[in-house]
Amino acid sequence: MTPQTPEAEQLPWNRPSLGEEEITEVIDTLRSGWLTHGPKATRFESAVRDELGVQDAFAVSSCTAALHLALLAAGIGAGDDVITPSLTFCAAPNALRQVGARPVFADVEPATYNLCPEQAEAAITSATKAIVVMHYAGHPCDLVAFRDLADRYGLVLIEDAAHALLARRDGLRAGSVGDLATFSFYANKVITTGEGGMLIGRRSLVDRARLLGRHGIDAPVWQRRRSADYEVTVPGLKYVMSDLAAAVGVRQWSKLAAFTARRAQIAAAYTSALAGLPGLATPQVLPGVEHGWFLYAVFIDPEQAPLTRDQMADRLHTEYKIATSQHFRPVHTLQVYAGSADRPLPVTETAAARQLSLPCYPAMTDQQVERVITAVHELWGKRS
Ligand SMILES: Cc1ncc(COP(=O)(O)O)c(C=O)c1O
């Protein structure tokens, strides 16, 4: 075995790509004297709305805020059941609990690790009000099937598209099919504003969310003649994105296609080098899919691989200074959700025990991609 030389630098699991354009835009905002939600946030919203072809967009402080507003705007609350995957980040289930609704966890598909339409349909009861899908790793879920399911049962469809900023399936853009959809611009996402998110979708719902996201105040601050010239029509929250964050966002958004293309290139290099290693499954991309590649997720079968997922992560870290990540601890296994799964979730549990996310981001050099490939080959006992 030939671990990396001692002087090899730590390769992080993720690093944002920020350039002079973002810095210049932030300085411009600082000089403008307008720091809160204003012209830059509006520009960011227009760019996202126009490219996605949706009716409206609202730039907010995080994807979690967008999910919370989505549920409030859609009138989801106490006594409502909402079907959602457990193989996800806790944001959507937490938002559901915050509004008094009950997350009902349904299993994912073994090919894509997205919520399975048949499992979701089997979980529908008279208490079901909505479905929150999540596009795992950037591979869109079956958008056509979920739109059809929501329409047949009269349910609200919300897309948690945190991983799928630029992804398509069957010609449909992830985020454009739900009644509402949310994006994340958290520090590790495909584009970032440090913290930030976007709520997009049907105009009436986004309008309601916009009101709820600025305290329930009926007119935004930059449209008021006098500072007290407003009314509070609903008890709202404060979730708007600042123009400082939006300044970064507008510049990052213009780089999204290039970032995604580089991620796809790295993913292709990994797949061609790693497919065929015993017990290591590379990500599947279904026909008709353009993947967003937020994650490059491999799955380690402990019966067939020379080491377990945890051993692989530990050895990549200690012997090769390569950081990895795991997505996710299933939500139903988190302390506050103990006992909340009312049906078996075998695919979710197996995936979570085997999954490992390799570094895959535009700031990686070809040499760093090779370094990861060589390290994995060596762990499998293959000489390069
Ligand atoms: C699927 C998913 N949804 C929502 C979020 C929450 O995003 P944010 O940190 O912008 O609230 C994350 C964060 O990683 C996520 O992975």
The ligand as a Gaussian input file, in Angstrom:
#p B3LYP/6-31G(d) Opt

LIG

0 1
 C      -31.881000      17.861000       1.073000
 C      -31.631000      19.083000       1.880000
 N      -32.657000      19.898000       2.154000
 C      -32.486000      21.020000       2.868000
 C      -31.256000      21.373000       3.357000
 C      -31.136000      22.603000       4.212000
 O      -30.504000      23.633000       3.537000
 P      -30.158000      24.998000       4.297000
 O      -28.901000      24.753000       5.061000
 O      -29.973000      25.996000       3.186000
 O      -31.311000      25.344000       5.158000
 C      -30.148000      20.568000       3.094000
 C      -28.834000      20.961000       3.602000
 O      -27.814000      20.404000       3.416000
 C      -30.346000      19.391000       2.321000
 O      -29.329000      18.550000       2.055000

